[in-house]
């Protein structure tokens, strides 16, 4: 069985794509209220799967061994990548919980919340997710630098 570290490149792209698809689906649900329930349920499913895969990506990334004699730039970039990855994962975990609660509240009340309430809450969520998306893209960029510019895999002993 290969080490966990070999799974990181195979896993990492899935959560990036899934998590970036969620805000457009939620926005479409706000634009087309007749389709809201289905679009928002789909978005929540992608958010759950994307967050779970992000957890797997962080775990497999932490298993990547350090090169024998890493440069200072590589170590600094790696530390920033790890810190951002953990923070991004935590942020998406909170966003997943918040979105789940937003959608559950609509079904727990005897009557549906007004469109204005749904709109304000979802817009607040979308704003928060924009910040998370920036962190996700920054994390991905640093990972790309580690592989393509700093050649972390070429320097790593297996």
Steps between C-alpha positions, in 0.01 A plus 500: 500500500650839406558762766226755568721769354463354149123553517523875551540594130214266407262633766564872514332613179157360588428715808623811321253453216210387720538784749521761225179366338289556813460881493374512139243231578379689807486824301296330227261380769456858616437619144247225422287441813301222329824299474644611835440182699667275244790732426569566867478129585746426220730778625488358854587154370798638307604702805491191723695291250747780426567561869549127566742477209678815620555320832647205311717738297638661818569160660679368191688828460628486856638153424728630222857460628736795512791508259838400646642854475213738429569860409374778724260609225358148471453472878338844525266423210416158642420645844279769345328235285434276801375788716267623225378147425404439864333841529315454172378157609374643831328786318323266260400272789333799669340609171370146447345495846350847447353407161359178643336698780363760258340230292376301800336807655281537192353157574484524878268799506130443445503768235770579250723797578432800281696540180667809648631307801628220278662752268679688781626182668616343175667823385687514830605138447611578143707793623672279757555232237669754273767546765532124536535464122785752500674300774438177306650646182798642691559158658483335157740756356756431773462126439563558133811701582627216719463252215578702189744767617666356810486134387407355838447152354834502319677578826304253715637157581233230468 
